[in-house]
Amino acid sequence: QVQLVESGGGLVQPGGSLRLSCAASGITISGYVMRWYRQDPGKERELVAVITSVRESTDYADSVKGRFTISRDNAKNTVYLQMNSLKPEDTAVYYCNAHHVVFGQTYWGQGTQVTVSS
């Protein structure tokens, strides 16, 4: 059974930092493109960051460039999202996504809530 389990969310003041983790089981993430999405109630799910499987190339939504960093540790089967200089508009549920580059399987985590508020 495949599971993606996000952790590290919580309440933080504007300007603060959080580090999200996504631990995978049932798959080996080395063959997967890994993405972080976020969704605020009433809004569409937004792609935040992506890291490829082989070259570990990264890309980010314009709204988070320079503040967020995605990384992966294939040995730990975990992907991370370091979030700095957080803003109230970063408040959302953050979801981890794994997509196999050859076979096309896609998996989602259950999400972790991030709230940025003073």
Chimera marker file (.cmm) of the C-alpha trace (Angstrom):
<marker_set name="trace">
<marker id="1" x="0.000" y="0.000" z="0.000" r="1" g="1" b="0" radius="0.5"/>
<marker id="2" x="1.376" y="3.349" z="-1.065" r="1" g="1" b="0" radius="0.5"/>
<marker id="3" x="1.354" y="6.175" z="1.446" r="1" g="1" b="0" radius="0.5"/>
<marker id="4" x="2.635" y="9.731" z="1.328" r="1" g="1" b="0" radius="0.5"/>
<marker id="5" x="2.587" y="11.277" z="4.783" r="1" g="1" b="0" radius="0.5"/>
<marker id="6" x="3.124" y="15.005" z="5.141" r="1" g="1" b="0" radius="0.5"/>
<marker id="7" x="4.289" y="16.586" z="8.381" r="1" g="1" b="0" radius="0.5"/>
<marker id="8" x="5.737" y="19.838" z="9.664" r="1" g="1" b="0" radius="0.5"/>
<marker id="9" x="2.773" y="22.131" z="9.199" r="1" g="1" b="0" radius="0.5"/>
<marker id="10" x="1.471" y="24.438" z="11.900" r="1" g="1" b="0" radius="0.5"/>
<marker id="11" x="0.903" y="28.019" z="12.958" r="1" g="1" b="0" radius="0.5"/>
<marker id="12" x="3.690" y="30.508" z="12.320" r="1" g="1" b="0" radius="0.5"/>
<marker id="13" x="3.968" y="34.283" z="12.424" r="1" g="1" b="0" radius="0.5"/>
<marker id="14" x="4.568" y="36.286" z="9.250" r="1" g="1" b="0" radius="0.5"/>
<marker id="15" x="8.256" y="36.219" z="8.393" r="1" g="1" b="0" radius="0.5"/>
<marker id="16" x="8.741" y="32.862" z="10.055" r="1" g="1" b="0" radius="0.5"/>
<marker id="17" x="9.831" y="29.519" z="8.635" r="1" g="1" b="0" radius="0.5"/>
<marker id="18" x="8.549" y="25.981" z="8.433" r="1" g="1" b="0" radius="0.5"/>
<marker id="19" x="9.953" y="22.810" z="6.947" r="1" g="1" b="0" radius="0.5"/>
<marker id="20" x="7.475" y="20.342" z="5.523" r="1" g="1" b="0" radius="0.5"/>
<marker id="21" x="8.340" y="16.689" z="5.045" r="1" g="1" b="0" radius="0.5"/>
<marker id="22" x="6.701" y="14.061" z="2.871" r="1" g="1" b="0" radius="0.5"/>
<marker id="23" x="7.646" y="10.516" z="3.792" r="1" g="1" b="0" radius="0.5"/>
<marker id="24" x="6.790" y="7.851" z="1.246" r="1" g="1" b="0" radius="0.5"/>
<marker id="25" x="6.165" y="4.164" z="1.829" r="1" g="1" b="0" radius="0.5"/>
<marker id="26" x="5.202" y="1.476" z="-0.645" r="1" g="1" b="0" radius="0.5"/>
<marker id="27" x="7.120" y="3.196" z="-3.446" r="1" g="1" b="0" radius="0.5"/>
<marker id="28" x="10.725" y="4.229" z="-4.060" r="1" g="1" b="0" radius="0.5"/>
<marker id="29" x="10.624" y="7.927" z="-4.825" r="1" g="1" b="0" radius="0.5"/>
<marker id="30" x="13.825" y="7.870" z="-6.891" r="1" g="1" b="0" radius="0.5"/>
<marker id="31" x="11.723" y="7.106" z="-9.971" r="1" g="1" b="0" radius="0.5"/>
<marker id="32" x="9.164" y="9.798" z="-9.269" r="1" g="1" b="0" radius="0.5"/>
<marker id="33" x="8.841" y="13.481" z="-9.951" r="1" g="1" b="0" radius="0.5"/>
<marker id="34" x="7.836" y="14.978" z="-6.629" r="1" g="1" b="0" radius="0.5"/>
<marker id="35" x="5.637" y="18.034" z="-6.268" r="1" g="1" b="0" radius="0.5"/>
<marker id="36" x="4.172" y="20.169" z="-3.517" r="1" g="1" b="0" radius="0.5"/>
<marker id="37" x="0.761" y="21.704" z="-4.062" r="1" g="1" b="0" radius="0.5"/>
<marker id="38" x="-1.338" y="23.890" z="-1.810" r="1" g="1" b="0" radius="0.5"/>
<marker id="39" x="-5.015" y="24.658" z="-1.577" r="1" g="1" b="0" radius="0.5"/>
<marker id="40" x="-6.904" y="27.293" z="0.336" r="1" g="1" b="0" radius="0.5"/>
<marker id="41" x="-10.643" y="26.756" z="0.884" r="1" g="1" b="0" radius="0.5"/>
<marker id="42" x="-12.612" y="28.106" z="-2.051" r="1" g="1" b="0" radius="0.5"/>
<marker id="43" x="-9.573" y="28.192" z="-4.314" r="1" g="1" b="0" radius="0.5"/>
<marker id="44" x="-8.098" y="25.807" z="-6.857" r="1" g="1" b="0" radius="0.5"/>
<marker id="45" x="-5.157" y="23.616" z="-5.928" r="1" g="1" b="0" radius="0.5"/>
<marker id="46" x="-1.930" y="25.430" z="-6.827" r="1" g="1" b="0" radius="0.5"/>
<marker id="47" x="1.401" y="23.893" z="-7.816" r="1" g="1" b="0" radius="0.5"/>
<marker id="48" x="4.039" y="25.300" z="-5.485" r="1" g="1" b="0" radius="0.5"/>
<marker id="49" x="7.256" y="23.443" z="-6.297" r="1" g="1" b="0" radius="0.5"/>
<marker id="50" x="8.551" y="20.485" z="-8.292" r="1" g="1" b="0" radius="0.5"/>
<marker id="51" x="11.747" y="18.429" z="-8.239" r="1" g="1" b="0" radius="0.5"/>
<marker id="52" x="12.589" y="15.962" z="-10.977" r="1" g="1" b="0" radius="0.5"/>
<marker id="53" x="13.715" y="12.404" z="-10.386" r="1" g="1" b="0" radius="0.5"/>
<marker id="54" x="17.162" y="12.127" z="-11.988" r="1" g="1" b="0" radius="0.5"/>
<marker id="55" x="18.720" y="15.554" z="-12.314" r="1" g="1" b="0" radius="0.5"/>
<marker id="56" x="16.796" y="16.897" z="-9.334" r="1" g="1" b="0" radius="0.5"/>
<marker id="57" x="15.962" y="20.020" z="-11.274" r="1" g="1" b="0" radius="0.5"/>
<marker id="58" x="13.587" y="22.322" z="-9.433" r="1" g="1" b="0" radius="0.5"/>
<marker id="59" x="10.959" y="24.859" z="-10.350" r="1" g="1" b="0" radius="0.5"/>
<marker id="60" x="8.662" y="27.075" z="-8.318" r="1" g="1" b="0" radius="0.5"/>
<marker id="61" x="5.518" y="29.105" z="-8.538" r="1" g="1" b="0" radius="0.5"/>
<marker id="62" x="6.332" y="32.788" z="-8.972" r="1" g="1" b="0" radius="0.5"/>
<marker id="63" x="4.638" y="33.526" z="-5.665" r="1" g="1" b="0" radius="0.5"/>
<marker id="64" x="7.195" y="31.474" z="-3.703" r="1" g="1" b="0" radius="0.5"/>
<marker id="65" x="10.417" y="31.894" z="-5.710" r="1" g="1" b="0" radius="0.5"/>
<marker id="66" x="13.293" y="32.951" z="-3.520" r="1" g="1" b="0" radius="0.5"/>
<marker id="67" x="11.445" y="31.951" z="-0.339" r="1" g="1" b="0" radius="0.5"/>
<marker id="68" x="10.725" y="28.219" z="-0.718" r="1" g="1" b="0" radius="0.5"/>
<marker id="69" x="13.155" y="25.390" z="-1.459" r="1" g="1" b="0" radius="0.5"/>
<marker id="70" x="12.192" y="21.868" z="-2.466" r="1" g="1" b="0" radius="0.5"/>
<marker id="71" x="14.641" y="19.024" z="-1.929" r="1" g="1" b="0" radius="0.5"/>
<marker id="72" x="14.654" y="15.254" z="-1.818" r="1" g="1" b="0" radius="0.5"/>
<marker id="73" x="16.529" y="12.539" z="0.040" r="1" g="1" b="0" radius="0.5"/>
<marker id="74" x="16.039" y="9.342" z="-1.935" r="1" g="1" b="0" radius="0.5"/>
<marker id="75" x="17.860" y="7.314" z="0.719" r="1" g="1" b="0" radius="0.5"/>
<marker id="76" x="15.234" y="8.395" z="3.248" r="1" g="1" b="0" radius="0.5"/>
<marker id="77" x="12.435" y="8.206" z="0.675" r="1" g="1" b="0" radius="0.5"/>
<marker id="78" x="11.443" y="11.710" z="1.702" r="1" g="1" b="0" radius="0.5"/>
<marker id="79" x="10.908" y="15.063" z="0.022" r="1" g="1" b="0" radius="0.5"/>
<marker id="80" x="11.036" y="18.396" z="1.818" r="1" g="1" b="0" radius="0.5"/>
<marker id="81" x="9.753" y="21.918" z="1.396" r="1" g="1" b="0" radius="0.5"/>
<marker id="82" x="11.676" y="24.583" z="3.279" r="1" g="1" b="0" radius="0.5"/>
<marker id="83" x="9.503" y="27.679" z="3.571" r="1" g="1" b="0" radius="0.5"/>
<marker id="84" x="11.062" y="30.958" z="4.665" r="1" g="1" b="0" radius="0.5"/>
<marker id="85" x="9.745" y="34.516" z="4.936" r="1" g="1" b="0" radius="0.5"/>
<marker id="86" x="6.233" y="33.179" z="5.205" r="1" g="1" b="0" radius="0.5"/>
<marker id="87" x="3.318" y="35.448" z="4.391" r="1" g="1" b="0" radius="0.5"/>
<marker id="88" x="-0.357" y="35.250" z="5.369" r="1" g="1" b="0" radius="0.5"/>
<marker id="89" x="-1.175" y="34.405" z="1.754" r="1" g="1" b="0" radius="0.5"/>
<marker id="90" x="0.884" y="31.211" z="2.129" r="1" g="1" b="0" radius="0.5"/>
<marker id="91" x="-1.833" y="29.888" z="4.434" r="1" g="1" b="0" radius="0.5"/>
<marker id="92" x="-3.209" y="26.674" z="2.917" r="1" g="1" b="0" radius="0.5"/>
<marker id="93" x="-3.244" y="22.913" z="3.153" r="1" g="1" b="0" radius="0.5"/>
<marker id="94" x="-0.033" y="21.649" z="1.563" r="1" g="1" b="0" radius="0.5"/>
<marker id="95" x="-0.097" y="18.361" z="-0.341" r="1" g="1" b="0" radius="0.5"/>
<marker id="96" x="2.688" y="16.104" z="-1.519" r="1" g="1" b="0" radius="0.5"/>
<marker id="97" x="2.378" y="14.460" z="-4.936" r="1" g="1" b="0" radius="0.5"/>
<marker id="98" x="4.428" y="11.690" z="-6.557" r="1" g="1" b="0" radius="0.5"/>
<marker id="99" x="4.282" y="10.985" z="-10.293" r="1" g="1" b="0" radius="0.5"/>
<marker id="100" x="6.207" y="8.127" z="-11.924" r="1" g="1" b="0" radius="0.5"/>
<marker id="101" x="7.998" y="9.382" z="-15.006" r="1" g="1" b="0" radius="0.5"/>
<marker id="102" x="7.665" y="6.117" z="-16.972" r="1" g="1" b="0" radius="0.5"/>
<marker id="103" x="4.582" y="4.282" z="-15.787" r="1" g="1" b="0" radius="0.5"/>
<marker id="104" x="2.474" y="7.304" z="-14.916" r="1" g="1" b="0" radius="0.5"/>
<marker id="105" x="1.253" y="6.322" z="-11.456" r="1" g="1" b="0" radius="0.5"/>
<marker id="106" x="0.304" y="9.290" z="-9.331" r="1" g="1" b="0" radius="0.5"/>
<marker id="107" x="-0.126" y="9.397" z="-5.573" r="1" g="1" b="0" radius="0.5"/>
<marker id="108" x="-1.229" y="12.090" z="-3.140" r="1" g="1" b="0" radius="0.5"/>
<marker id="109" x="-0.728" y="12.660" z="0.531" r="1" g="1" b="0" radius="0.5"/>
<marker id="110" x="-3.503" y="13.756" z="2.878" r="1" g="1" b="0" radius="0.5"/>
<marker id="111" x="-2.089" y="17.226" z="3.406" r="1" g="1" b="0" radius="0.5"/>
<marker id="112" x="-0.740" y="19.313" z="6.248" r="1" g="1" b="0" radius="0.5"/>
<marker id="113" x="-2.167" y="22.663" z="7.325" r="1" g="1" b="0" radius="0.5"/>
<marker id="114" x="0.061" y="25.734" z="7.253" r="1" g="1" b="0" radius="0.5"/>
<marker id="115" x="-1.314" y="28.881" z="8.866" r="1" g="1" b="0" radius="0.5"/>
<marker id="116" x="0.598" y="32.148" z="8.751" r="1" g="1" b="0" radius="0.5"/>
<marker id="117" x="-0.887" y="34.659" z="11.149" r="1" g="1" b="0" radius="0.5"/>
<marker id="118" x="0.089" y="37.080" z="13.859" r="1" g="1" b="0" radius="0.5"/>
<link id1="1" id2="2" r="1" g="1" b="0" radius="0.2"/>
<link id1="2" id2="3" r="1" g="1" b="0" radius="0.2"/>
<link id1="3" id2="4" r="1" g="1" b="0" radius="0.2"/>
<link id1="4" id2="5" r="1" g="1" b="0" radius="0.2"/>
<link id1="5" id2="6" r="1" g="1" b="0" radius="0.2"/>
<link id1="6" id2="7" r="1" g="1" b="0" radius="0.2"/>
<link id1="7" id2="8" r="1" g="1" b="0" radius="0.2"/>
<link id1="8" id2="9" r="1" g="1" b="0" radius="0.2"/>
<link id1="9" id2="10" r="1" g="1" b="0" radius="0.2"/>
<link id1="10" id2="11" r="1" g="1" b="0" radius="0.2"/>
<link id1="11" id2="12" r="1" g="1" b="0" radius="0.2"/>
<link id1="12" id2="13" r="1" g="1" b="0" radius="0.2"/>
<link id1="13" id2="14" r="1" g="1" b="0" radius="0.2"/>
<link id1="14" id2="15" r="1" g="1" b="0" radius="0.2"/>
<link id1="15" id2="16" r="1" g="1" b="0" radius="0.2"/>
<link id1="16" id2="17" r="1" g="1" b="0" radius="0.2"/>
<link id1="17" id2="18" r="1" g="1" b="0" radius="0.2"/>
<link id1="18" id2="19" r="1" g="1" b="0" radius="0.2"/>
<link id1="19" id2="20" r="1" g="1" b="0" radius="0.2"/>
<link id1="20" id2="21" r="1" g="1" b="0" radius="0.2"/>
<link id1="21" id2="22" r="1" g="1" b="0" radius="0.2"/>
<link id1="22" id2="23" r="1" g="1" b="0" radius="0.2"/>
<link id1="23" id2="24" r="1" g="1" b="0" radius="0.2"/>
<link id1="24" id2="25" r="1" g="1" b="0" radius="0.2"/>
<link id1="25" id2="26" r="1" g="1" b="0" radius="0.2"/>
<link id1="26" id2="27" r="1" g="1" b="0" radius="0.2"/>
<link id1="27" id2="28" r="1" g="1" b="0" radius="0.2"/>
<link id1="28" id2="29" r="1" g="1" b="0" radius="0.2"/>
<link id1="29" id2="30" r="1" g="1" b="0" radius="0.2"/>
<link id1="30" id2="31" r="1" g="1" b="0" radius="0.2"/>
<link id1="31" id2="32" r="1" g="1" b="0" radius="0.2"/>
<link id1="32" id2="33" r="1" g="1" b="0" radius="0.2"/>
<link id1="33" id2="34" r="1" g="1" b="0" radius="0.2"/>
<link id1="34" id2="35" r="1" g="1" b="0" radius="0.2"/>
<link id1="35" id2="36" r="1" g="1" b="0" radius="0.2"/>
<link id1="36" id2="37" r="1" g="1" b="0" radius="0.2"/>
<link id1="37" id2="38" r="1" g="1" b="0" radius="0.2"/>
<link id1="38" id2="39" r="1" g="1" b="0" radius="0.2"/>
<link id1="39" id2="40" r="1" g="1" b="0" radius="0.2"/>
<link id1="40" id2="41" r="1" g="1" b="0" radius="0.2"/>
<link id1="41" id2="42" r="1" g="1" b="0" radius="0.2"/>
<link id1="42" id2="43" r="1" g="1" b="0" radius="0.2"/>
<link id1="43" id2="44" r="1" g="1" b="0" radius="0.2"/>
<link id1="44" id2="45" r="1" g="1" b="0" radius="0.2"/>
<link id1="45" id2="46" r="1" g="1" b="0" radius="0.2"/>
<link id1="46" id2="47" r="1" g="1" b="0" radius="0.2"/>
<link id1="47" id2="48" r="1" g="1" b="0" radius="0.2"/>
<link id1="48" id2="49" r="1" g="1" b="0" radius="0.2"/>
<link id1="49" id2="50" r="1" g="1" b="0" radius="0.2"/>
<link id1="50" id2="51" r="1" g="1" b="0" radius="0.2"/>
<link id1="51" id2="52" r="1" g="1" b="0" radius="0.2"/>
<link id1="52" id2="53" r="1" g="1" b="0" radius="0.2"/>
<link id1="53" id2="54" r="1" g="1" b="0" radius="0.2"/>
<link id1="54" id2="55" r="1" g="1" b="0" radius="0.2"/>
<link id1="55" id2="56" r="1" g="1" b="0" radius="0.2"/>
<link id1="56" id2="57" r="1" g="1" b="0" radius="0.2"/>
<link id1="57" id2="58" r="1" g="1" b="0" radius="0.2"/>
<link id1="58" id2="59" r="1" g="1" b="0" radius="0.2"/>
<link id1="59" id2="60" r="1" g="1" b="0" radius="0.2"/>
<link id1="60" id2="61" r="1" g="1" b="0" radius="0.2"/>
<link id1="61" id2="62" r="1" g="1" b="0" radius="0.2"/>
<link id1="62" id2="63" r="1" g="1" b="0" radius="0.2"/>
<link id1="63" id2="64" r="1" g="1" b="0" radius="0.2"/>
<link id1="64" id2="65" r="1" g="1" b="0" radius="0.2"/>
<link id1="65" id2="66" r="1" g="1" b="0" radius="0.2"/>
<link id1="66" id2="67" r="1" g="1" b="0" radius="0.2"/>
<link id1="67" id2="68" r="1" g="1" b="0" radius="0.2"/>
<link id1="68" id2="69" r="1" g="1" b="0" radius="0.2"/>
<link id1="69" id2="70" r="1" g="1" b="0" radius="0.2"/>
<link id1="70" id2="71" r="1" g="1" b="0" radius="0.2"/>
<link id1="71" id2="72" r="1" g="1" b="0" radius="0.2"/>
<link id1="72" id2="73" r="1" g="1" b="0" radius="0.2"/>
<link id1="73" id2="74" r="1" g="1" b="0" radius="0.2"/>
<link id1="74" id2="75" r="1" g="1" b="0" radius="0.2"/>
<link id1="75" id2="76" r="1" g="1" b="0" radius="0.2"/>
<link id1="76" id2="77" r="1" g="1" b="0" radius="0.2"/>
<link id1="77" id2="78" r="1" g="1" b="0" radius="0.2"/>
<link id1="78" id2="79" r="1" g="1" b="0" radius="0.2"/>
<link id1="79" id2="80" r="1" g="1" b="0" radius="0.2"/>
<link id1="80" id2="81" r="1" g="1" b="0" radius="0.2"/>
<link id1="81" id2="82" r="1" g="1" b="0" radius="0.2"/>
<link id1="82" id2="83" r="1" g="1" b="0" radius="0.2"/>
<link id1="83" id2="84" r="1" g="1" b="0" radius="0.2"/>
<link id1="84" id2="85" r="1" g="1" b="0" radius="0.2"/>
<link id1="85" id2="86" r="1" g="1" b="0" radius="0.2"/>
<link id1="86" id2="87" r="1" g="1" b="0" radius="0.2"/>
<link id1="87" id2="88" r="1" g="1" b="0" radius="0.2"/>
<link id1="88" id2="89" r="1" g="1" b="0" radius="0.2"/>
<link id1="89" id2="90" r="1" g="1" b="0" radius="0.2"/>
<link id1="90" id2="91" r="1" g="1" b="0" radius="0.2"/>
<link id1="91" id2="92" r="1" g="1" b="0" radius="0.2"/>
<link id1="92" id2="93" r="1" g="1" b="0" radius="0.2"/>
<link id1="93" id2="94" r="1" g="1" b="0" radius="0.2"/>
<link id1="94" id2="95" r="1" g="1" b="0" radius="0.2"/>
<link id1="95" id2="96" r="1" g="1" b="0" radius="0.2"/>
<link id1="96" id2="97" r="1" g="1" b="0" radius="0.2"/>
<link id1="97" id2="98" r="1" g="1" b="0" radius="0.2"/>
<link id1="98" id2="99" r="1" g="1" b="0" radius="0.2"/>
<link id1="99" id2="100" r="1" g="1" b="0" radius="0.2"/>
<link id1="100" id2="101" r="1" g="1" b="0" radius="0.2"/>
<link id1="101" id2="102" r="1" g="1" b="0" radius="0.2"/>
<link id1="102" id2="103" r="1" g="1" b="0" radius="0.2"/>
<link id1="103" id2="104" r="1" g="1" b="0" radius="0.2"/>
<link id1="104" id2="105" r="1" g="1" b="0" radius="0.2"/>
<link id1="105" id2="106" r="1" g="1" b="0" radius="0.2"/>
<link id1="106" id2="107" r="1" g="1" b="0" radius="0.2"/>
<link id1="107" id2="108" r="1" g="1" b="0" radius="0.2"/>
<link id1="108" id2="109" r="1" g="1" b="0" radius="0.2"/>
<link id1="109" id2="110" r="1" g="1" b="0" radius="0.2"/>
<link id1="110" id2="111" r="1" g="1" b="0" radius="0.2"/>
<link id1="111" id2="112" r="1" g="1" b="0" radius="0.2"/>
<link id1="112" id2="113" r="1" g="1" b="0" radius="0.2"/>
<link id1="113" id2="114" r="1" g="1" b="0" radius="0.2"/>
<link id1="114" id2="115" r="1" g="1" b="0" radius="0.2"/>
<link id1="115" id2="116" r="1" g="1" b="0" radius="0.2"/>
<link id1="116" id2="117" r="1" g="1" b="0" radius="0.2"/>
<link id1="117" id2="118" r="1" g="1" b="0" radius="0.2"/>
</marker_set>
